[in-house]
């Protein structure tokens, strides 16, 4: 394997007509995106292509994961107007593929699953030719909640394991590595196309990455994303390693050998990065 490079990449946002168009549409319709809330380094590229990952159920998460820049605390009640605004915004943007994620809502009895269902169904009603990827929380492993999302029939359901098991309790705090695997296993068993993602650079070893790949593949998941963790703020976990492109290229080969049909592996990769190509 290649050596670790200890340079800190700098991401410079640039603008073009599509970038500012997406920015204005999101702002005018009072929607949230993980691109902004999560301080994603790919915002410039994705918005410049006219795509965005929309975030539903507000912008305040009930969990406080150490890798994530999304606000956490006590959220407001779900706003049903958000569903209609999102469906119409996707139509206005003439999107062929939409990626939807959400904050985790442990304060709600179903974790927000019915809101997810209503959102997906309404988007499809307003946009008949749309394909949809949903990046969902774990719903505390609640099968009924998972089934509610599955009933809406998105094209891909994604749930991120995020990191290796040894670091999961520290980095993900209220989440659970094995529970996430059970979530993926249930989704895959339903016949849905299933996807997951991990970050590297948090102090994990190569052997731990290999084991994580194997654990995810064993659930029936067929798509894997691997990206470099970047510290979004001083309150988040520090970066242990910055990896060279060759390291990501070799991880992609390992992932394909493990049996994934698609492996996106590069420093800039995030779970929704170029997601339209996974359909």
N, C-alpha and C positions, 0 to 999 in steps of 0.2 A: 504494500500500500504506500501511497505517497506521503510525504511529510506534511506536517501542519504549517501553514503560513500564518504568522502573527501580525498581519497587517489589518487595519480596520477600514473596511470599505466605506466610502462616502457616497451617498445617493443624492443626486441633484434632481429635483423635480423641474421638468420643463413643461411648457404649455403649448397647445395648438388649438385649433378650432374645436375639435371633438372633445378635448380635455375640458375646455371652458363650457362647452355645451352640457356635458354631463354634470359638471359642477353646478351650473345654474339650475338644471332640471331637478337635481337632488335637493338643492336649497329651497327652490320655489315650492316644491311639493312637501317640504318638511319631513323628508325621509332620512334614514340613517344608513350609513354604509360601514362595513368593517374596514374598508379602505381608509376611511378617516378615523374612525373610533379606535381601530387597531394600529394606526400609524404604519400602514403597510408600505414597504419600500417600492412596491410596484404600481402605486397609484398613478403615476405619470404615464407609464406604458399602457396600463389597462384602460384608463379613462381616455387616453389618446386613441385607443382602438374603438372607443364608444361603448365600453363594457364596464360594469361595476358589480360588486357583490353587496346586495342589499341586506340590511339587518333589521329584523322585525322584533316586535315585543318591547319596543323602546330602546334606550341606549344605556341603561343601568343594569348591571349584572349582579346577581345575588351571590356570586362566588368571587374569590380574589386570587386567581392563579398568578403565580410569580412571573410568568412569561408574558402576560397579556396586559395591553394598555387600555382596554375598555374600562370605563368607569364602573365602580362597584359600590353597592350600598342598598338602600331600600327603594325599589322602583315603584313607579306609579301603576295604577291598574291598566291593563291592555286597552289600547284605543282602537276600536273597530274601524274608524275612519282611515287608519293606516293601511288596511287591506285594500280598500277602493283606490286610495292614492297610489299604492304600489302597482296595482294592476293597470291603472291608466297611464302611469309613468312608463311602464315597460312598453305599452302600446305606442306612446308618444315617441319613445326612443327607437321604435321599430326593431326591437331586439328579437333575434331568432333563438337565443339561448339565455336563460336567466339563472344566476346563482343566488340562492337565498340562505342566509344564516340567521342566527338569533343570539341574544344574550341568554344566559341560563336563568330560568325563572323557578327556582326552588320554592318561591313563595306561593305559587299556584298549585292547586290540588293535582292537576294533570301536567304540570310543568310547562303549560302553554301548548300542549299537543293539539287541542281543538282549534286554537288560533292558527297553528300551522296548517291544519287541514283546510280551514276556511280560506286561508291565504292562497294555498296551492290551487284549490278549486276555482277561486275567483280569477286568478291570473290566467288559468286555462280558458275560462269562459270568455274573457275579454281578448285573449290572444290565442286563437285557435291553433296556430301552427307552432307555438312555443315549445321548446324543450326546457326542462327545469332540473337543476341540481340543488339538492337541499343539504346543507351542512348543519347537522342537528346536534344538540347537547345530549347527554346520556339519559335525561328524564329520570335520574336515580335508578335506572334499570327497570322502570315500570313498563311491563309488556303491553298493557292496554294503551299507554301513551304512544309507544313505538308503533303499535298496530294502527293507531289513528292516523299517523303520518303515512304509513304504508298504504292505507286505504285511499289516500288522495292520489296515488300513482305518479309520483315524480319520476323522472327518467333515471336519476342517480340519487342514492342516499349516501351521504358521507358523514362519517364520525371519526374525529381524530384521536388517536392514542397519544399523540404529542411527543412523548419521550419514552425512554426505556423504563422498565419496571423499577429498577433500583433508584431512579430519580423521581418517579411519578408522585410519590407522596409529598415530597418537598416542593416540586415545581407546580403540581396541579392542585395541591392542598385538599379541597373537598371532593375531588374526583377520585376514581379508583381504576387502576390499570386493568384488573381482571373484569371489572364491571364493563369497561369499554369494550373489551374483547367479546363479552356476552352480548352486548348491544350489536356489534358487527355480525356476530354469529346469527342472531335472530333476524336481522335484516337480510342477510344472504340466504338464509333458509326460506325466506318468503319468496325468493325468486328475483328480488330487486338487484340491480347492478349496484355494487357496494364499493366504497372507496374510503381510504384512511390516509392520514399523514403524520409524519414525525419531523421534529426539529433536531439538528445535531449542533454540537458546539457548547453543550451544557456540562460536559465532563464525562460523558458516556464513553465506553470502550467499543472497539470494533466488534468484539464478540457479543457485547450487549446489543448492538445494532442488529447483528445477524439474528440473534435470538428473538428480538422484537419483530423483525421481518417474518420469521417463521411463525411466531405466535399470531400475527395478523393474517398471514396467508391461510393458516389452519382454520380460521373462522369462515372461509369461503370468500373473503374479500379479494377482488381482482385488480384493483387500481391503487397504487401507492405513490405518495408524494414525499420527497425528502428535501428539506431546505435548511439554510443556515439560520440559527437563532441570532437575532439582533436585539440588544437591550433597548426597549422603547423609552425607558425613563430610568432615573437613578433609583426609583422605588422597586424596579424589577430585578430579577436575577441577573447577575453579571455573566458575560460571555467567557467561557473557559478556553475555547479554541475557535480560531477562524480557519476554515479549511480551504485548501486549494481546489480548483476545478477538477483536477485529476482524481481527487478523493471522491467527489460526487459522481464522476463518470464510472469509477470502479464500483461504487455502491449501486449504481443503476444496473450494472452487469450482474452483481450478486442478487439484486432483487428479481431480475428476470430469470436467473437460474433457480431461485426459490420457487418461482412459478407464477408471479404476477404477470398479467397480460399487458399492463401499462405501468411503467415506472418513470415518473418525472423527478429528476435528481439534479439540482443545481443550487448554488447559493441563494439565488433570487426566488426560488420556487416557494410558493405558499399553496395551501390546499385548493384555492380557487384559481390559481395561476393558469391561464390558457385553458380553462375548464371546458370551453366549448369544443375543444379538440377531442375530449374524452368520450363524447357521444358517438 
